[in-house]
């Protein structure tokens, strides 16, 4: 396998240079962009393995706008994105993750932390990017097209709920704590409260409810949640 390429989208030259140097020393190849349009062109032309995306960018589009744009594009939606930002507030982190970002890192950060987070996201992305559809009693998830269907009917599902369902269906019949789900679905060291995970579980159940599949997302008292086709009662 070739060296993995990372697109660094950052408008401050000094920070961009520091990140690129760090990544190249760690064995990655780098592409660079300083605004949304340049970044989008790089993504389309070169298909990087991962995007490091600054929240605040020049022009009338922010990093979060680009994140949403990529996640809505069928050909590009599977590209993992780590948001870079100086903002540390909880609601901004949740907003970034809701837009489809895979992880979140707040400036200033150590180079060791950056490399660790990139490798973790790439590992998770590779693990979830198998090409065989997963099926459970009529509920089907296709990792290639990132589509979910219920008894052949397409299901409208948001990016975060898709990742949550993909993880659950890849690891059925096992209970996971909120902390484990946070690490597996959102990425380690992302400071999201337990209640945020509960909100996404509720959203996922609401999406599956009309097709009678919400019952597969089960609460395990004292632990967390599991995906199981074995429904009691």
C-alpha positions in Angstrom: 0.0 0.0 0.0 1.3 3.5 -0.9 2.0 6.1 1.8 -1.2 7.6 2.9 -1.8 11.2 1.8 -3.3 13.9 4.2 -4.8 17.2 3.0 -4.0 20.0 5.5 -6.5 22.8 5.2 -5.2 25.7 7.3 -5.0 29.4 6.3 -2.1 30.3 8.7 1.1 29.5 6.9 3.2 29.0 10.0 0.7 26.5 11.5 0.3 24.7 8.2 4.0 24.4 7.7 4.4 23.0 11.3 1.7 20.4 10.7 3.0 19.4 7.3 6.6 18.9 8.7 5.2 16.8 11.5 3.2 14.6 9.2 6.0 14.1 6.7 8.4 13.1 9.6 5.8 10.6 10.6 5.8 9.1 7.1 2.7 10.7 5.6 2.5 12.6 2.3 0.8 16.0 2.4 -1.4 18.2 0.3 -2.0 21.8 1.3 -4.9 24.3 0.9 -5.6 27.6 2.6 -9.3 28.0 1.7 -12.5 26.0 1.0 -12.3 26.2 -2.8 -8.7 25.1 -3.0 -9.4 22.3 -0.5 -12.3 21.0 -2.5 -10.3 21.0 -5.7 -7.5 19.0 -3.9 -10.0 16.5 -2.6 -11.5 16.0 -6.1 -8.2 15.7 -7.9 -6.2 13.7 -5.4 -8.6 11.8 -3.0 -6.5 12.1 0.2 -6.8 9.4 2.9 -7.8 12.0 5.5 -8.5 15.7 5.8 -7.2 18.0 8.6 -9.6 20.8 8.3 -9.4 24.2 10.1 -12.7 25.5 11.4 -12.0 29.2 10.6 -11.0 29.8 7.0 -10.9 33.0 4.8 -13.7 33.8 2.5 -17.4 33.2 3.0 -17.2 29.5 3.7 -15.8 27.9 6.8 -14.3 24.5 7.5 -17.6 23.3 8.8 -19.3 24.3 5.5 -16.7 22.2 3.6 -17.3 19.3 5.9 -21.0 19.3 5.3 -20.5 19.7 1.6 -18.1 16.7 1.4 -20.4 14.5 3.5 -23.3 15.2 1.2 -21.3 14.1 -1.8 -21.7 10.4 -2.5 -18.3 10.1 -4.0 -16.5 11.9 -1.2 -18.6 11.3 1.9 -16.4 8.4 3.2 -13.3 10.6 3.5 -12.4 10.9 7.2 -12.2 14.5 8.5 -10.5 15.8 11.7 -11.5 19.4 12.6 -8.8 21.8 13.8 -10.0 24.7 15.9 -9.1 27.1 18.6 -12.6 26.9 19.9 -13.0 24.7 22.9 -16.7 25.1 23.6 -18.8 21.9 23.9 -21.5 23.1 21.4 -18.9 23.7 18.7 -17.5 20.3 19.1 -20.9 18.7 18.9 -21.7 20.9 15.8 -18.5 19.7 14.1 -19.3 16.0 14.8 -22.9 16.5 13.7 -21.6 17.9 10.4 -19.9 14.5 9.9 -16.4 15.2 11.3 -14.7 12.0 12.6 -12.7 13.7 15.3 -11.9 17.1 16.8 -8.6 18.6 18.0 -8.3 21.9 19.7 -5.3 24.2 19.2 -2.8 24.3 20.6 -2.0 20.5 20.4 1.1 18.4 20.7 2.5 16.8 17.6 2.4 13.5 19.3 -1.3 13.9 20.0 -2.0 14.9 16.4 -0.3 11.9 15.0 -2.0 9.6 17.4 -5.4 10.9 16.6 -4.8 10.7 12.8 -3.7 7.1 13.1 -6.7 6.2 15.2 -9.2 7.8 12.8 -7.5 6.1 9.8 -7.7 2.7 11.6 -11.4 3.2 12.3 -12.1 4.4 8.8 -10.3 1.4 7.3 -12.2 -0.9 9.6 -15.6 0.6 8.6 -14.8 0.8 4.9 -15.3 -2.9 4.2 -17.1 -3.4 0.9 -19.6 -6.1 1.9 -23.1 -5.0 2.9 -24.1 -5.9 6.5 -27.6 -7.3 6.9 -29.8 -8.0 9.9 -33.3 -9.4 9.4 -34.1 -7.0 6.5 -32.1 -4.0 7.8 -29.2 -3.5 5.4 -26.2 -1.2 5.5 -23.9 -0.8 2.4 -20.5 0.6 3.4 -19.6 1.4 -0.2 -22.6 3.7 -1.0 -23.1 4.5 2.7 -26.7 3.8 2.3 -29.1 2.1 4.7 -32.3 0.3 3.7 -35.1 -1.4 5.5 -36.7 -4.3 3.6 -35.5 -2.7 0.4 -36.8 0.8 1.3 -34.0 3.5 1.5 -33.7 5.0 5.0 -32.8 8.7 5.4 -30.1 8.8 8.0 -27.6 11.5 9.2 -23.8 11.0 9.1 -23.4 10.5 12.8 -26.3 8.1 13.1 -24.9 6.2 10.1 -21.5 5.8 11.8 -23.2 4.7 15.0 -25.4 2.1 13.1 -22.4 0.9 11.1 -20.4 0.3 14.3 -23.4 -1.5 16.0 -24.1 -3.7 13.0 -20.4 -4.6 12.7 -20.3 -5.5 16.4 -23.7 -7.1 17.2 -24.8 -8.8 20.4 -22.3 -7.0 22.5 -22.9 -4.3 25.1 -20.8 -1.1 24.8 -20.5 1.7 27.4 -21.0 5.3 26.3 -17.2 5.8 26.7 -16.5 2.9 24.3 -19.0 4.2 21.8 -17.5 7.6 22.0 -14.1 6.3 21.3 -15.2 4.0 18.5 -17.7 6.3 16.7 -16.5 9.8 17.5 -12.8 9.2 18.2 -10.7 9.2 21.4 -10.2 12.3 23.4 -13.2 14.1 22.0 -14.9 15.7 25.0 -18.6 15.0 24.4 -20.9 14.4 27.3 -22.7 11.1 27.8 -26.0 12.9 27.2 -24.9 13.7 23.7 -24.5 10.0 22.9 -27.9 9.4 24.3 -29.3 12.1 21.9 -27.8 10.3 18.9 -29.1 6.9 20.1 -32.6 8.5 20.3 -32.2 10.0 16.8 -31.1 6.6 15.5 -34.1 4.9 17.0 -36.4 7.6 15.6 -35.0 6.9 12.1 -35.5 3.2 12.4 -38.9 3.3 14.2 -41.1 3.6 11.1 -39.6 0.3 9.9 -39.9 -1.5 13.3 -36.1 -1.8 13.7 -35.6 0.6 16.6 -36.0 -2.4 18.9 -32.6 -3.6 17.7 -30.9 -0.7 19.5 -31.2 -1.8 23.0 -30.4 -0.1 26.3 -28.3 -2.3 28.7 -29.0 -1.1 32.2 -25.9 -0.2 34.1 -23.7 -0.5 31.0 -24.8 1.3 27.9 -26.2 0.0 24.6 -26.0 -2.9 22.2 -27.3 -3.9 18.8 -29.2 -7.2 18.9 -31.8 -8.9 16.7 -32.8 -11.0 19.8 -35.7 -9.0 21.1 -37.3 -10.0 24.4 -41.1 -10.0 24.5 
